[in-house]
Amino acid sequence: MNKSQLIDAVATKSGLTKADTEKTYKAIVEAISEEMGKGEQITLIGFGTFLVRDRKARTGRNPRTGEPLKIAASKVPAFRAGKALKDAVN
């Protein structure tokens, strides 16, 4: 399912117009991105938690030359599924 298919499905289920649903989608994605950019986590009960994890600096290897190289520490977005979502999938 891609973005437009998701918007169509949500518009059908909610009874909202596709334009209103798309505005809502954009607002939700923007709000989640802003909060995660601040290092905050977002918990949607029954669905899951969006969080930021710290990845430590490490030594990697250049696949072409085989030479070791340093990979800097970074922050990565993560998602931890909630129980209801896990149950729905299984």
PyMOL Python script that loads the backbone (N, CA, C, O; Angstrom):
from pymol import cmd

cmd.read_pdbstr("""\
ATOM      1  N   MET A   1       0.851  -1.166   0.000  1.00  0.00           N
ATOM      2  CA  MET A   1       0.000   0.000   0.000  1.00  0.00           C
ATOM      3  C   MET A   1       0.901   1.234   0.000  1.00  0.00           C
ATOM      4  O   MET A   1       1.827   1.340   0.805  1.00  0.00           O
ATOM      5  N   ASN A   2       0.623   2.145  -0.894  1.00  0.00           N
ATOM      6  CA  ASN A   2       1.385   3.390  -0.932  1.00  0.00           C
ATOM      7  C   ASN A   2       0.568   4.527  -0.325  1.00  0.00           C
ATOM      8  O   ASN A   2      -0.541   4.309   0.164  1.00  0.00           O
ATOM      9  N   LYS A   3       1.116   5.730  -0.357  1.00  0.00           N
ATOM     10  CA  LYS A   3       0.476   6.874   0.285  1.00  0.00           C
ATOM     11  C   LYS A   3      -0.926   7.137  -0.261  1.00  0.00           C
ATOM     12  O   LYS A   3      -1.862   7.311   0.519  1.00  0.00           O
ATOM     13  N   SER A   4      -1.085   7.169  -1.556  1.00  0.00           N
ATOM     14  CA  SER A   4      -2.405   7.478  -2.123  1.00  0.00           C
ATOM     15  C   SER A   4      -3.427   6.383  -1.815  1.00  0.00           C
ATOM     16  O   SER A   4      -4.603   6.676  -1.594  1.00  0.00           O
ATOM     17  N   GLN A   5      -2.990   5.139  -1.799  1.00  0.00           N
ATOM     18  CA  GLN A   5      -3.900   4.052  -1.435  1.00  0.00           C
ATOM     19  C   GLN A   5      -4.311   4.151   0.029  1.00  0.00           C
ATOM     20  O   GLN A   5      -5.463   3.886   0.370  1.00  0.00           O
ATOM     21  N   LEU A   6      -3.382   4.529   0.891  1.00  0.00           N
ATOM     22  CA  LEU A   6      -3.692   4.715   2.304  1.00  0.00           C
ATOM     23  C   LEU A   6      -4.690   5.852   2.488  1.00  0.00           C
ATOM     24  O   LEU A   6      -5.642   5.726   3.258  1.00  0.00           O
ATOM     25  N   ILE A   7      -4.479   6.948   1.793  1.00  0.00           N
ATOM     26  CA  ILE A   7      -5.396   8.087   1.883  1.00  0.00           C
ATOM     27  C   ILE A   7      -6.780   7.683   1.405  1.00  0.00           C
ATOM     28  O   ILE A   7      -7.775   8.052   2.028  1.00  0.00           O
ATOM     29  N   ASP A   8      -6.867   6.932   0.310  1.00  0.00           N
ATOM     30  CA  ASP A   8      -8.167   6.451  -0.187  1.00  0.00           C
ATOM     31  C   ASP A   8      -8.861   5.572   0.850  1.00  0.00           C
ATOM     32  O   ASP A   8     -10.057   5.725   1.096  1.00  0.00           O
ATOM     33  N   ALA A   9      -8.112   4.651   1.458  1.00  0.00           N
ATOM     34  CA  ALA A   9      -8.696   3.736   2.441  1.00  0.00           C
ATOM     35  C   ALA A   9      -9.188   4.480   3.677  1.00  0.00           C
ATOM     36  O   ALA A   9     -10.272   4.191   4.184  1.00  0.00           O
ATOM     37  N   VAL A  10      -8.403   5.433   4.164  1.00  0.00           N
ATOM     38  CA  VAL A  10      -8.798   6.193   5.348  1.00  0.00           C
ATOM     39  C   VAL A  10      -9.999   7.086   5.030  1.00  0.00           C
ATOM     40  O   VAL A  10     -10.904   7.219   5.855  1.00  0.00           O
ATOM     41  N   ALA A  11     -10.015   7.690   3.857  1.00  0.00           N
ATOM     42  CA  ALA A  11     -11.154   8.531   3.457  1.00  0.00           C
ATOM     43  C   ALA A  11     -12.428   7.714   3.386  1.00  0.00           C
ATOM     44  O   ALA A  11     -13.486   8.179   3.809  1.00  0.00           O
ATOM     45  N   THR A  12     -12.343   6.513   2.862  1.00  0.00           N
ATOM     46  CA  THR A  12     -13.509   5.635   2.766  1.00  0.00           C
ATOM     47  C   THR A  12     -14.015   5.234   4.146  1.00  0.00           C
ATOM     48  O   THR A  12     -15.218   5.265   4.403  1.00  0.00           O
ATOM     49  N   LYS A  13     -13.092   4.856   5.039  1.00  0.00           N
ATOM     50  CA  LYS A  13     -13.483   4.404   6.385  1.00  0.00           C
ATOM     51  C   LYS A  13     -13.991   5.547   7.254  1.00  0.00           C
ATOM     52  O   LYS A  13     -14.889   5.349   8.072  1.00  0.00           O
ATOM     53  N   SER A  14     -13.425   6.748   7.083  1.00  0.00           N
ATOM     54  CA  SER A  14     -13.781   7.859   7.965  1.00  0.00           C
ATOM     55  C   SER A  14     -14.935   8.704   7.444  1.00  0.00           C
ATOM     56  O   SER A  14     -15.574   9.423   8.212  1.00  0.00           O
ATOM     57  N   GLY A  15     -15.204   8.625   6.154  1.00  0.00           N
ATOM     58  CA  GLY A  15     -16.252   9.452   5.570  1.00  0.00           C
ATOM     59  C   GLY A  15     -15.773  10.865   5.250  1.00  0.00           C
ATOM     60  O   GLY A  15     -16.573  11.714   4.859  1.00  0.00           O
ATOM     61  N   LEU A  16     -14.480  11.123   5.413  1.00  0.00           N
ATOM     62  CA  LEU A  16     -13.920  12.428   5.071  1.00  0.00           C
ATOM     63  C   LEU A  16     -13.587  12.473   3.585  1.00  0.00           C
ATOM     64  O   LEU A  16     -13.500  11.437   2.925  1.00  0.00           O
ATOM     65  N   THR A  17     -13.402  13.685   3.067  1.00  0.00           N
ATOM     66  CA  THR A  17     -12.988  13.807   1.679  1.00  0.00           C
ATOM     67  C   THR A  17     -11.519  13.401   1.568  1.00  0.00           C
ATOM     68  O   THR A  17     -10.794  13.387   2.563  1.00  0.00           O
ATOM     69  N   LYS A  18     -11.091  13.073   0.358  1.00  0.00           N
ATOM     70  CA  LYS A  18      -9.687  12.709   0.147  1.00  0.00           C
ATOM     71  C   LYS A  18      -8.778  13.900   0.440  1.00  0.00           C
ATOM     72  O   LYS A  18      -7.671  13.724   0.948  1.00  0.00           O
ATOM     73  N   ALA A  19      -9.241  15.114   0.123  1.00  0.00           N
ATOM     74  CA  ALA A  19      -8.435  16.315   0.381  1.00  0.00           C
ATOM     75  C   ALA A  19      -8.226  16.511   1.881  1.00  0.00           C
ATOM     76  O   ALA A  19      -7.114  16.801   2.324  1.00  0.00           O
ATOM     77  N   ASP A  20      -9.295  16.353   2.661  1.00  0.00           N
ATOM     78  CA  ASP A  20      -9.175  16.493   4.114  1.00  0.00           C
ATOM     79  C   ASP A  20      -8.304  15.386   4.699  1.00  0.00           C
ATOM     80  O   ASP A  20      -7.512  15.626   5.610  1.00  0.00           O
ATOM     81  N   THR A  21      -8.454  14.189   4.176  1.00  0.00           N
ATOM     82  CA  THR A  21      -7.655  13.062   4.654  1.00  0.00           C
ATOM     83  C   THR A  21      -6.183  13.286   4.346  1.00  0.00           C
ATOM     84  O   THR A  21      -5.326  12.977   5.174  1.00  0.00           O
ATOM     85  N   GLU A  22      -5.878  13.819   3.167  1.00  0.00           N
ATOM     86  CA  GLU A  22      -4.483  14.080   2.809  1.00  0.00           C
ATOM     87  C   GLU A  22      -3.883  15.155   3.705  1.00  0.00           C
ATOM     88  O   GLU A  22      -2.724  15.043   4.105  1.00  0.00           O
ATOM     89  N   LYS A  23      -4.655  16.204   4.030  1.00  0.00           N
ATOM     90  CA  LYS A  23      -4.176  17.247   4.940  1.00  0.00           C
ATOM     91  C   LYS A  23      -3.887  16.645   6.322  1.00  0.00           C
ATOM     92  O   LYS A  23      -2.881  16.972   6.951  1.00  0.00           O
ATOM     93  N   THR A  24      -4.769  15.776   6.778  1.00  0.00           N
ATOM     94  CA  THR A  24      -4.585  15.120   8.069  1.00  0.00           C
ATOM     95  C   THR A  24      -3.345  14.244   8.056  1.00  0.00           C
ATOM     96  O   THR A  24      -2.556  14.266   9.001  1.00  0.00           O
ATOM     97  N   TYR A  25      -3.171  13.475   6.993  1.00  0.00           N
ATOM     98  CA  TYR A  25      -1.989  12.611   6.840  1.00  0.00           C
ATOM     99  C   TYR A  25      -0.709  13.436   6.925  1.00  0.00           C
ATOM    100  O   TYR A  25       0.221  13.086   7.651  1.00  0.00           O
ATOM    101  N   LYS A  26      -0.673  14.545   6.166  1.00  0.00           N
ATOM    102  CA  LYS A  26       0.521  15.393   6.158  1.00  0.00           C
ATOM    103  C   LYS A  26       0.789  15.985   7.539  1.00  0.00           C
ATOM    104  O   LYS A  26       1.941  16.074   7.964  1.00  0.00           O
ATOM    105  N   ALA A  27      -0.269  16.388   8.242  1.00  0.00           N
ATOM    106  CA  ALA A  27      -0.109  16.960   9.581  1.00  0.00           C
ATOM    107  C   ALA A  27       0.426  15.924  10.559  1.00  0.00           C
ATOM    108  O   ALA A  27       1.275  16.240  11.393  1.00  0.00           O
ATOM    109  N   ILE A  28      -0.061  14.691  10.467  1.00  0.00           N
ATOM    110  CA  ILE A  28       0.403  13.627  11.356  1.00  0.00           C
ATOM    111  C   ILE A  28       1.876  13.314  11.093  1.00  0.00           C
ATOM    112  O   ILE A  28       2.666  13.219  12.032  1.00  0.00           O
ATOM    113  N   VAL A  29       2.242  13.154   9.839  1.00  0.00           N
ATOM    114  CA  VAL A  29       3.632  12.844   9.494  1.00  0.00           C
ATOM    115  C   VAL A  29       4.552  13.982   9.928  1.00  0.00           C
ATOM    116  O   VAL A  29       5.642  13.733  10.442  1.00  0.00           O
ATOM    117  N   GLU A  30       4.128  15.212   9.730  1.00  0.00           N
ATOM    118  CA  GLU A  30       4.932  16.372  10.123  1.00  0.00           C
ATOM    119  C   GLU A  30       5.106  16.426  11.643  1.00  0.00           C
ATOM    120  O   GLU A  30       6.209  16.677  12.129  1.00  0.00           O
ATOM    121  N   ALA A  31       4.034  16.194  12.390  1.00  0.00           N
ATOM    122  CA  ALA A  31       4.110  16.228  13.846  1.00  0.00           C
ATOM    123  C   ALA A  31       5.022  15.124  14.382  1.00  0.00           C
ATOM    124  O   ALA A  31       5.821  15.365  15.287  1.00  0.00           O
ATOM    125  N   ILE A  32       4.908  13.929  13.833  1.00  0.00           N
ATOM    126  CA  ILE A  32       5.771  12.820  14.259  1.00  0.00           C
ATOM    127  C   ILE A  32       7.230  13.139  13.939  1.00  0.00           C
ATOM    128  O   ILE A  32       8.113  12.917  14.767  1.00  0.00           O
ATOM    129  N   SER A  33       7.481  13.655  12.744  1.00  0.00           N
ATOM    130  CA  SER A  33       8.855  13.982  12.342  1.00  0.00           C
ATOM    131  C   SER A  33       9.457  15.052  13.235  1.00  0.00           C
ATOM    132  O   SER A  33      10.617  14.942  13.632  1.00  0.00           O
ATOM    133  N   GLU A  34       8.683  16.096  13.560  1.00  0.00           N
ATOM    134  CA  GLU A  34       9.182  17.169  14.414  1.00  0.00           C
ATOM    135  C   GLU A  34       9.534  16.653  15.805  1.00  0.00           C
ATOM    136  O   GLU A  34      10.593  16.979  16.342  1.00  0.00           O
ATOM    137  N   GLU A  35       8.655  15.855  16.383  1.00  0.00           N
ATOM    138  CA  GLU A  35       8.909  15.335  17.727  1.00  0.00           C
ATOM    139  C   GLU A  35      10.102  14.394  17.748  1.00  0.00           C
ATOM    140  O   GLU A  35      10.910  14.433  18.676  1.00  0.00           O
ATOM    141  N   MET A  36      10.217  13.550  16.732  1.00  0.00           N
ATOM    142  CA  MET A  36      11.363  12.642  16.680  1.00  0.00           C
ATOM    143  C   MET A  36      12.651  13.424  16.439  1.00  0.00           C
ATOM    144  O   MET A  36      13.714  13.026  16.916  1.00  0.00           O
ATOM    145  N   GLY A  37      12.565  14.528  15.705  1.00  0.00           N
ATOM    146  CA  GLY A  37      13.729  15.389  15.494  1.00  0.00           C
ATOM    147  C   GLY A  37      14.229  15.984  16.797  1.00  0.00           C
ATOM    148  O   GLY A  37      15.415  16.284  16.932  1.00  0.00           O
ATOM    149  N   LYS A  38      13.324  16.157  17.763  1.00  0.00           N
ATOM    150  CA  LYS A  38      13.693  16.662  19.092  1.00  0.00           C
ATOM    151  C   LYS A  38      14.176  15.535  20.001  1.00  0.00           C
ATOM    152  O   LYS A  38      14.615  15.786  21.123  1.00  0.00           O
ATOM    153  N   GLY A  39      14.097  14.294  19.519  1.00  0.00           N
ATOM    154  CA  GLY A  39      14.515  13.155  20.327  1.00  0.00           C
ATOM    155  C   GLY A  39      13.399  12.574  21.177  1.00  0.00           C
ATOM    156  O   GLY A  39      13.646  11.713  22.022  1.00  0.00           O
ATOM    157  N   GLU A  40      12.179  13.033  20.963  1.00  0.00           N
ATOM    158  CA  GLU A  40      11.025  12.550  21.719  1.00  0.00           C
ATOM    159  C   GLU A  40      10.489  11.260  21.118  1.00  0.00           C
ATOM    160  O   GLU A  40      10.768  10.939  19.962  1.00  0.00           O
ATOM    161  N   GLN A  41       9.713  10.521  21.913  1.00  0.00           N
ATOM    162  CA  GLN A  41       9.042   9.336  21.386  1.00  0.00           C
ATOM    163  C   GLN A  41       7.548   9.595  21.337  1.00  0.00           C
ATOM    164  O   GLN A  41       7.022  10.373  22.133  1.00  0.00           O
ATOM    165  N   ILE A  42       6.867   8.953  20.412  1.00  0.00           N
ATOM    166  CA  ILE A  42       5.431   9.098  20.228  1.00  0.00           C
ATOM    167  C   ILE A  42       4.811   7.727  20.437  1.00  0.00           C
ATOM    168  O   ILE A  42       5.161   6.774  19.741  1.00  0.00           O
ATOM    169  N   THR A  43       3.894   7.621  21.388  1.00  0.00           N
ATOM    170  CA  THR A  43       3.246   6.354  21.687  1.00  0.00           C
ATOM    171  C   THR A  43       1.791   6.419  21.276  1.00  0.00           C
ATOM    172  O   THR A  43       1.048   7.281  21.747  1.00  0.00           O
ATOM    173  N   LEU A  44       1.382   5.528  20.413  1.00  0.00           N
ATOM    174  CA  LEU A  44      -0.011   5.394  19.997  1.00  0.00           C
ATOM    175  C   LEU A  44      -0.500   4.077  20.589  1.00  0.00           C
ATOM    176  O   LEU A  44      -0.187   3.001  20.080  1.00  0.00           O
ATOM    177  N   ILE A  45      -1.272   4.176  21.672  1.00  0.00           N
ATOM    178  CA  ILE A  45      -1.723   2.994  22.398  1.00  0.00           C
ATOM    179  C   ILE A  45      -2.445   2.048  21.441  1.00  0.00           C
ATOM    180  O   ILE A  45      -3.336   2.463  20.701  1.00  0.00           O
ATOM    181  N   GLY A  46      -2.057   0.789  21.462  1.00  0.00           N
ATOM    182  CA  GLY A  46      -2.664  -0.220  20.607  1.00  0.00           C
ATOM    183  C   GLY A  46      -2.004  -0.347  19.243  1.00  0.00           C
ATOM    184  O   GLY A  46      -2.222  -1.329  18.533  1.00  0.00           O
ATOM    185  N   PHE A  47      -1.191   0.648  18.871  1.00  0.00           N
ATOM    186  CA  PHE A  47      -0.519   0.597  17.574  1.00  0.00           C
ATOM    187  C   PHE A  47       0.973   0.390  17.747  1.00  0.00           C
ATOM    188  O   PHE A  47       1.530  -0.585  17.244  1.00  0.00           O
ATOM    189  N   GLY A  48       1.625   1.309  18.461  1.00  0.00           N
ATOM    190  CA  GLY A  48       3.053   1.166  18.674  1.00  0.00           C
ATOM    191  C   GLY A  48       3.705   2.460  19.098  1.00  0.00           C
ATOM    192  O   GLY A  48       3.032   3.453  19.378  1.00  0.00           O
ATOM    193  N   THR A  49       5.022   2.437  19.142  1.00  0.00           N
ATOM    194  CA  THR A  49       5.797   3.588  19.588  1.00  0.00           C
ATOM    195  C   THR A  49       6.862   3.921  18.559  1.00  0.00           C
ATOM    196  O   THR A  49       7.620   3.054  18.124  1.00  0.00           O
ATOM    197  N   PHE A  50       6.907   5.191  18.176  1.00  0.00           N
ATOM    198  CA  PHE A  50       7.971   5.716  17.328  1.00  0.00           C
ATOM    199  C   PHE A  50       9.008   6.305  18.270  1.00  0.00           C
ATOM    200  O   PHE A  50       8.667   7.094  19.151  1.00  0.00           O
ATOM    201  N   LEU A  51      10.280   5.928  18.093  1.00  0.00           N
ATOM    202  CA  LEU A  51      11.312   6.419  18.983  1.00  0.00           C
ATOM    203  C   LEU A  51      12.615   6.626  18.244  1.00  0.00           C
ATOM    204  O   LEU A  51      12.787   6.175  17.112  1.00  0.00           O
ATOM    205  N   VAL A  52      13.531   7.318  18.903  1.00  0.00           N
ATOM    206  CA  VAL A  52      14.856   7.589  18.344  1.00  0.00           C
ATOM    207  C   VAL A  52      15.865   6.778  19.138  1.00  0.00           C
ATOM    208  O   VAL A  52      15.884   6.827  20.368  1.00  0.00           O
ATOM    209  N   ARG A  53      16.695   6.041  18.438  1.00  0.00           N
ATOM    210  CA  ARG A  53      17.737   5.243  19.081  1.00  0.00           C
ATOM    211  C   ARG A  53      19.104   5.814  18.718  1.00  0.00           C
ATOM    212  O   ARG A  53      19.313   6.324  17.617  1.00  0.00           O
ATOM    213  N   ASP A  54      20.024   5.715  19.668  1.00  0.00           N
ATOM    214  CA  ASP A  54      21.396   6.145  19.415  1.00  0.00           C
ATOM    215  C   ASP A  54      22.191   4.964  18.875  1.00  0.00           C
ATOM    216  O   ASP A  54      22.159   3.869  19.437  1.00  0.00           O
ATOM    217  N   ARG A  55      22.890   5.197  17.801  1.00  0.00           N
ATOM    218  CA  ARG A  55      23.771   4.180  17.230  1.00  0.00           C
ATOM    219  C   ARG A  55      25.208   4.616  17.527  1.00  0.00           C
ATOM    220  O   ARG A  55      25.614   5.722  17.172  1.00  0.00           O
ATOM    221  N   LYS A  56      25.959   3.751  18.169  1.00  0.00           N
ATOM    222  CA  LYS A  56      27.328   4.071  18.559  1.00  0.00           C
ATOM    223  C   LYS A  56      28.243   4.143  17.335  1.00  0.00           C
ATOM    224  O   LYS A  56      27.959   3.563  16.287  1.00  0.00           O
ATOM    225  N   ALA A  57      29.343   4.868  17.500  1.00  0.00           N
ATOM    226  CA  ALA A  57      30.368   4.903  16.459  1.00  0.00           C
ATOM    227  C   ALA A  57      30.972   3.507  16.345  1.00  0.00           C
ATOM    228  O   ALA A  57      31.083   2.780  17.333  1.00  0.00           O
ATOM    229  N   ARG A  58      31.352   3.155  15.149  1.00  0.00           N
ATOM    230  CA  ARG A  58      31.898   1.817  14.946  1.00  0.00           C
ATOM    231  C   ARG A  58      32.859   1.822  13.760  1.00  0.00           C
ATOM    232  O   ARG A  58      32.944   2.795  13.011  1.00  0.00           O
ATOM    233  N   THR A  59      33.563   0.736  13.612  1.00  0.00           N
ATOM    234  CA  THR A  59      34.477   0.580  12.488  1.00  0.00           C
ATOM    235  C   THR A  59      33.818  -0.307  11.448  1.00  0.00           C
ATOM    236  O   THR A  59      33.354  -1.406  11.754  1.00  0.00           O
ATOM    237  N   GLY A  60      33.780   0.179  10.216  1.00  0.00           N
ATOM    238  CA  GLY A  60      33.215  -0.595   9.114  1.00  0.00           C
ATOM    239  C   GLY A  60      34.303  -0.939   8.128  1.00  0.00           C
ATOM    240  O   GLY A  60      35.488  -0.735   8.395  1.00  0.00           O
ATOM    241  N   ARG A  61      33.900  -1.459   6.995  1.00  0.00           N
ATOM    242  CA  ARG A  61      34.860  -1.849   5.984  1.00  0.00           C
ATOM    243  C   ARG A  61      34.353  -1.400   4.616  1.00  0.00           C
ATOM    244  O   ARG A  61      33.189  -1.606   4.273  1.00  0.00           O
ATOM    245  N   ASN A  62      35.239  -0.788   3.847  1.00  0.00           N
ATOM    246  CA  ASN A  62      34.905  -0.372   2.492  1.00  0.00           C
ATOM    247  C   ASN A  62      34.736  -1.642   1.654  1.00  0.00           C
ATOM    248  O   ASN A  62      35.681  -2.423   1.542  1.00  0.00           O
ATOM    249  N   PRO A  63      33.552  -1.869   1.062  1.00  0.00           N
ATOM    250  CA  PRO A  63      33.340  -3.115   0.323  1.00  0.00           C
ATOM    251  C   PRO A  63      34.206  -3.256  -0.929  1.00  0.00           C
ATOM    252  O   PRO A  63      34.481  -4.375  -1.362  1.00  0.00           O
ATOM    253  N   ARG A  64      34.635  -2.147  -1.512  1.00  0.00           N
ATOM    254  CA  ARG A  64      35.464  -2.231  -2.714  1.00  0.00           C
ATOM    255  C   ARG A  64      36.917  -2.553  -2.402  1.00  0.00           C
ATOM    256  O   ARG A  64      37.535  -3.404  -3.042  1.00  0.00           O
ATOM    257  N   THR A  65      37.450  -1.852  -1.398  1.00  0.00           N
ATOM    258  CA  THR A  65      38.883  -2.007  -1.119  1.00  0.00           C
ATOM    259  C   THR A  65      39.169  -2.895   0.086  1.00  0.00           C
ATOM    260  O   THR A  65      40.276  -3.413   0.229  1.00  0.00           O
ATOM    261  N   GLY A  66      38.182  -3.071   0.946  1.00  0.00           N
ATOM    262  CA  GLY A  66      38.392  -3.871   2.140  1.00  0.00           C
ATOM    263  C   GLY A  66      39.060  -3.109   3.267  1.00  0.00           C
ATOM    264  O   GLY A  66      39.325  -3.673   4.328  1.00  0.00           O
ATOM    265  N   GLU A  67      39.335  -1.822   3.044  1.00  0.00           N
ATOM    266  CA  GLU A  67      39.994  -1.018   4.063  1.00  0.00           C
ATOM    267  C   GLU A  67      39.012  -0.646   5.169  1.00  0.00           C
ATOM    268  O   GLU A  67      37.842  -0.371   4.900  1.00  0.00           O
ATOM    269  N   PRO A  68      39.488  -0.639   6.410  1.00  0.00           N
ATOM    270  CA  PRO A  68      38.605  -0.232   7.510  1.00  0.00           C
ATOM    271  C   PRO A  68      38.343   1.274   7.458  1.00  0.00           C
ATOM    272  O   PRO A  68      39.201   2.050   7.037  1.00  0.00           O
ATOM    273  N   LEU A  69      37.142   1.676   7.894  1.00  0.00           N
ATOM    274  CA  LEU A  69      36.811   3.086   7.970  1.00  0.00           C
ATOM    275  C   LEU A  69      35.940   3.322   9.187  1.00  0.00           C
ATOM    276  O   LEU A  69      35.243   2.419   9.651  1.00  0.00           O
ATOM    277  N   LYS A  70      35.985   4.538   9.701  1.00  0.00           N
ATOM    278  CA  LYS A  70      35.218   4.871  10.890  1.00  0.00           C
ATOM    279  C   LYS A  70      33.834   5.354  10.483  1.00  0.00           C
ATOM    280  O   LYS A  70      33.692   6.194   9.595  1.00  0.00           O
ATOM    281  N   ILE A  71      32.821   4.817  11.141  1.00  0.00           N
ATOM    282  CA  ILE A  71      31.442   5.243  10.926  1.00  0.00           C
ATOM    283  C   ILE A  71      31.049   6.023  12.175  1.00  0.00           C
ATOM    284  O   ILE A  71      31.134   5.507  13.290  1.00  0.00           O
ATOM    285  N   ALA A  72      30.624   7.256  11.987  1.00  0.00           N
ATOM    286  CA  ALA A  72      30.302   8.136  13.111  1.00  0.00           C
ATOM    287  C   ALA A  72      29.037   7.680  13.835  1.00  0.00           C
ATOM    288  O   ALA A  72      28.194   6.987  13.267  1.00  0.00           O
ATOM    289  N   ALA A  73      28.925   8.080  15.089  1.00  0.00           N
ATOM    290  CA  ALA A  73      27.706   7.816  15.868  1.00  0.00           C
ATOM    291  C   ALA A  73      26.556   8.589  15.224  1.00  0.00           C
ATOM    292  O   ALA A  73      26.765   9.649  14.635  1.00  0.00           O
ATOM    293  N   SER A  74      25.345   8.052  15.339  1.00  0.00           N
ATOM    294  CA  SER A  74      24.192   8.720  14.754  1.00  0.00           C
ATOM    295  C   SER A  74      22.926   8.352  15.514  1.00  0.00           C
ATOM    296  O   SER A  74      22.923   7.458  16.359  1.00  0.00           O
ATOM    297  N   LYS A  75      21.870   9.052  15.198  1.00  0.00           N
ATOM    298  CA  LYS A  75      20.560   8.746  15.755  1.00  0.00           C
ATOM    299  C   LYS A  75      19.729   8.161  14.622  1.00  0.00           C
ATOM    300  O   LYS A  75      19.780   8.651  13.494  1.00  0.00           O
ATOM    301  N   VAL A  76      18.964   7.117  14.917  1.00  0.00           N
ATOM    302  CA  VAL A  76      18.154   6.471  13.895  1.00  0.00           C
ATOM    303  C   VAL A  76      16.707   6.345  14.382  1.00  0.00           C
ATOM    304  O   VAL A  76      16.468   6.065  15.557  1.00  0.00           O
ATOM    305  N   PRO A  77      15.740   6.553  13.477  1.00  0.00           N
ATOM    306  CA  PRO A  77      14.350   6.362  13.857  1.00  0.00           C
ATOM    307  C   PRO A  77      14.047   4.873  13.991  1.00  0.00           C
ATOM    308  O   PRO A  77      14.601   4.044  13.270  1.00  0.00           O
ATOM    309  N   ALA A  78      13.152   4.550  14.932  1.00  0.00           N
ATOM    310  CA  ALA A  78      12.772   3.157  15.141  1.00  0.00           C
ATOM    311  C   ALA A  78      11.279   3.096  15.454  1.00  0.00           C
ATOM    312  O   ALA A  78      10.672   4.094  15.841  1.00  0.00           O
ATOM    313  N   PHE A  79      10.705   1.922  15.282  1.00  0.00           N
ATOM    314  CA  PHE A  79       9.302   1.692  15.600  1.00  0.00           C
ATOM    315  C   PHE A  79       9.203   0.389  16.369  1.00  0.00           C
ATOM    316  O   PHE A  79       9.771  -0.628  15.972  1.00  0.00           O
ATOM    317  N   ARG A  80       8.474   0.433  17.475  1.00  0.00           N
ATOM    318  CA  ARG A  80       8.238  -0.769  18.277  1.00  0.00           C
ATOM    319  C   ARG A  80       6.728  -1.016  18.248  1.00  0.00           C
ATOM    320  O   ARG A  80       5.953  -0.201  18.749  1.00  0.00           O
ATOM    321  N   ALA A  81       6.314  -2.134  17.666  1.00  0.00           N
ATOM    322  CA  ALA A  81       4.893  -2.441  17.505  1.00  0.00           C
ATOM    323  C   ALA A  81       4.238  -2.729  18.848  1.00  0.00           C
ATOM    324  O   ALA A  81       4.844  -3.337  19.730  1.00  0.00           O
ATOM    325  N   GLY A  82       2.990  -2.286  18.993  1.00  0.00           N
ATOM    326  CA  GLY A  82       2.211  -2.536  20.194  1.00  0.00           C
ATOM    327  C   GLY A  82       1.557  -3.923  20.137  1.00  0.00           C
ATOM    328  O   GLY A  82       1.559  -4.583  19.098  1.00  0.00           O
ATOM    329  N   LYS A  83       1.010  -4.340  21.253  1.00  0.00           N
ATOM    330  CA  LYS A  83       0.413  -5.676  21.349  1.00  0.00           C
ATOM    331  C   LYS A  83      -0.740  -5.860  20.371  1.00  0.00           C
ATOM    332  O   LYS A  83      -0.840  -6.898  19.718  1.00  0.00           O
ATOM    333  N   ALA A  84      -1.612  -4.860  20.266  1.00  0.00           N
ATOM    334  CA  ALA A  84      -2.767  -4.977  19.373  1.00  0.00           C
ATOM    335  C   ALA A  84      -2.329  -5.130  17.919  1.00  0.00           C
ATOM    336  O   ALA A  84      -2.925  -5.907  17.173  1.00  0.00           O
ATOM    337  N   LEU A  85      -1.307  -4.404  17.516  1.00  0.00           N
ATOM    338  CA  LEU A  85      -0.786  -4.514  16.146  1.00  0.00           C
ATOM    339  C   LEU A  85      -0.166  -5.890  15.916  1.00  0.00           C
ATOM    340  O   LEU A  85      -0.381  -6.508  14.874  1.00  0.00           O
ATOM    341  N   LYS A  86       0.604  -6.365  16.893  1.00  0.00           N
ATOM    342  CA  LYS A  86       1.212  -7.701  16.779  1.00  0.00           C
ATOM    343  C   LYS A  86       0.128  -8.776  16.665  1.00  0.00           C
ATOM    344  O   LYS A  86       0.241  -9.697  15.856  1.00  0.00           O
ATOM    345  N   ASP A  87      -0.912  -8.652  17.474  1.00  0.00           N
ATOM    346  CA  ASP A  87      -2.004  -9.622  17.427  1.00  0.00           C
ATOM    347  C   ASP A  87      -2.731  -9.586  16.091  1.00  0.00           C
ATOM    348  O   ASP A  87      -3.124 -10.632  15.574  1.00  0.00           O
ATOM    349  N   ALA A  88      -2.915  -8.389  15.523  1.00  0.00           N
ATOM    350  CA  ALA A  88      -3.596  -8.249  14.237  1.00  0.00           C
ATOM    351  C   ALA A  88      -2.787  -8.889  13.105  1.00  0.00           C
ATOM    352  O   ALA A  88      -3.350  -9.461  12.173  1.00  0.00           O
ATOM    353  N   VAL A  89      -1.475  -8.784  13.202  1.00  0.00           N
ATOM    354  CA  VAL A  89      -0.603  -9.363  12.177  1.00  0.00           C
ATOM    355  C   VAL A  89      -0.565 -10.883  12.285  1.00  0.00           C
ATOM    356  O   VAL A  89      -0.535 -11.588  11.276  1.00  0.00           O
ATOM    357  N   ASN A  90      -0.566 -11.369  13.501  1.00  0.00           N
ATOM    358  CA  ASN A  90      -0.521 -12.822  13.706  1.00  0.00           C
ATOM    359  C   ASN A  90      -1.907 -13.368  13.617  1.00  0.00           C
ATOM    360  O   ASN A  90      -2.105 -14.575  13.760  1.00  0.00           O
TER     361      ASN A  90
END
""", "prot")
cmd.dss("prot")
cmd.show_as("cartoon", "prot")
cmd.util.cbc("prot")
cmd.orient("prot")
